[in-house]
Amino acid sequence: MEDNEIISCLLKRSEDAIVEISRKYGSYCFQIANNILSSREDAEECVNDTWNIVWNTVPPTKPVSLKAYLGKIVRNQALIKYRTYHAQKRFCGLELIMDELDECIPSNTDIAEEANSNMLTGMINTWLGTLSSADRVLFLRRYYLCESVKDISERYDLNQNAASQKLLRLRNRLKDYLDKRGYIL
């Protein structure tokens, strides 16, 4: 079933839509959640929560890209679960990824700096637009989808060291880009 047909089913409140979403995008959503949480049970729970959220938000929302809509929801659910576990000192699966980015994008937990955070988001999006398609996909797979360097290197037929070096160069380019635009780290 095509995405527009699935969305139509959701708009008509047909439960078949969830069955089709699960069939078509279940493994995609599971992979995103599992990359963040590194726990099969927690990832499955996030995926199920995603189906529930989709059911409750379509309508009124009518996503332009169902895959992107699902990816964003499942990622947010996994990050919420990650933060909960991290606050309880039970889990630290994202620490490596966050440490890699910390040099060019420091963590920002002060609510008073929300505007600064929004500015940073815009700058990163603009920077991503300057990258080649291959570099942009590589960066997003690592830092948005939280894929392991091993998985990325296998996907793009690189050795792990080469993939790590490429990611390091991309982080350095991001840091330089932000520095040149006056973003204070």
PyMOL commands that set and color helices and strands:
alter all, ss='L'
color gray80, all
select helices_A, chain A and resi 3-11+16-37+40-57+66-87+95-102+111-130+133-143+149-155+160-180
alter helices_A, ss='H'
color red, helices_A
deselect
rebuild
show_as cartoon
